[in-house]
Amino acid sequence: MHVFDPDRPQAIKGRGAASNPEGRFETVRHQVEDDGWQSALLDTDAPRPRTEVTAERARSVITRNDSPDIHFTQAMNPYRGCEHGCVYCFARPSHSYLNLSPGLDFETRIRAKENLAEVLQRELSRPGYGVSPINIGSNTDPYQPVEKRLRLTRGALEVLADCRHPCTIVTKNALVERDLDLLVPMAERRLVQVFISVNSLDNRLAAKLEPRASAPHRRLRAIRTLADAGVPVGVLVAPIIPALNDKDMETVLAQAAEAGARCAGYTTVRLPWELKTLFREWLALHVPQRAEHVMSLIQQMHGGRDYDSDFRTRMRGQGVFAEMLRRRFEVACRRHGFGRARDLELDLRQFRPPREASPQGDLFRTD
C-alpha cells in the first residue's frame, strides 16, 4: 500500500515545480503533517493547481540595466510570474518579493500589469527620455498563455510601433505569430528583433522542463513563420543543462538555421537563491539516475558551487565543460552562418515621443 509522505513532493502534470517552498522574505513557515487519513490516496483525483491572475497597477514599467553581461539597457515585463512553469527559470526567486513562493506560486499566481500600455506611453513622453531598444521578456515570458486573453504585450507593441521605438522580444511561445501585423511593419523600419528560445528537441523532456510552453517543433515553426514574413529572428539555446539537454545543441542550431534564424545565442543554467532547491527536487523526481551527475557538472562550471553570481561567468560558466560548450557552439554557428545575437542594429533615429490625444487628431502630423 502507498503511504503518504508529507516530506516527499510529487510530480504534478502540467506544472514544473512540485512544491511551494516559502520565499526567502517570508516570516511565516508552514509544516505539512500526515493526519493519518492516507491523504495521497484520498487526493488522487483532486484538481491540479489552477492559475490565478491578479491585475495590478504599475507605477513604472521600464526597468534599467547596467549589468555588463546583458546586452540591453532597458527592459519591460508585462507579467510577474510565468505559467510556462519552466523549472530552471532564473526569475522564480523574484516572486519572493511578492511574499509568494518561487515554486508553484510562480507559475500559478500571476500578476498582470493592466495599465502597462498607459504607463509605457507616459514614460516615453517624459522630457529627456533617452532612446535605446527595450527588451520585452527579459524576466518572464510576454507571450505566456494568459497573454492570449489579456493582450498586454500587444498593447505595449502598439505603443512602441506608433512612436517608432525599437524593441527586442524573447519568448518560447508561438503566440508571437499573432502580432505579425505589428511586427512586420516594425521590421521594415528596423525597429524589432525576435528571439525564440529552444533548448531541446525532446518533446518528453520539454513537457517536464517547461510544461506549458509551446512544444519545440512548434517554436521552430514560429521561427520559420517570422522569417518568411521578414521579421529578423534569432534562436536562443537557453539554458543548456549539462547531461540533460546539451546533446541537442547542434541539432537545434541546424534546424533553426534551416527555418530562417539569422543569429544565435546560448546560456547555461543558473540556479540563484531558492531555485537551487527547486531544481534539485525536479531532478530527483524526473531523472533520479542522473541527478548527481547533472549537479556535479553544474558545480564544476561554477567554481564548486551550485551558482556563482560573478558577472564574468554566470551566463556561461567556467572550466572544462563550459569551454567545451563554447567551442561546440562556435563551430556550429560558423557552420550555419549565424551572426551574434547583438549584431543586428535597430534604428534609434525614428523615435517620436507619444502625444496626448487631441480633438484635431493628426492634422499637423507628418510621417
VENHU-V419349 format. One record per run of one state. SS is the DSSP state (a for helix, b for strand, c for the rest). FROM is the first residue (numbers start at 1). TO is the last residue. If there is no record, write none. Layout:
# VENHU-V419349
ss->SS from->FROM to->TO
ss->SS from->FROM to->TO
This chain:
# VENHU-V419349
ss->c from->1 to->38
ss->a from->39 to->42
ss->c from->43 to->51
ss->b from->52 to->56
ss->c from->57 to->62
ss->b from->63 to->64
ss->c from->65 to->73
ss->b from->74 to->76
ss->c from->77 to->78
ss->b from->79 to->80
ss->c from->81 to->91
ss->a from->92 to->98
ss->c from->99 to->103
ss->a from->104 to->108
ss->b from->109 to->113
ss->c from->114 to->115
ss->a from->116 to->124
ss->c from->125 to->133
ss->b from->134 to->136
ss->c from->137 to->146
ss->a from->147 to->150
ss->c from->151 to->151
ss->a from->152 to->162
ss->c from->163 to->166
ss->b from->167 to->171
ss->c from->172 to->173
ss->a from->174 to->188
ss->c from->189 to->191
ss->b from->192 to->197
ss->c from->198 to->202
ss->a from->203 to->209
ss->c from->210 to->215
ss->a from->216 to->228
ss->c from->229 to->232
ss->b from->233 to->240
ss->c from->241 to->245
ss->a from->246 to->259
ss->c from->260 to->262
ss->b from->263 to->268
ss->c from->269 to->274
ss->a from->275 to->286
ss->c from->287 to->290
ss->a from->291 to->300
ss->c from->301 to->319
ss->a from->320 to->336
ss->c from->337 to->338
ss->b from->339 to->340
ss->c from->341 to->367
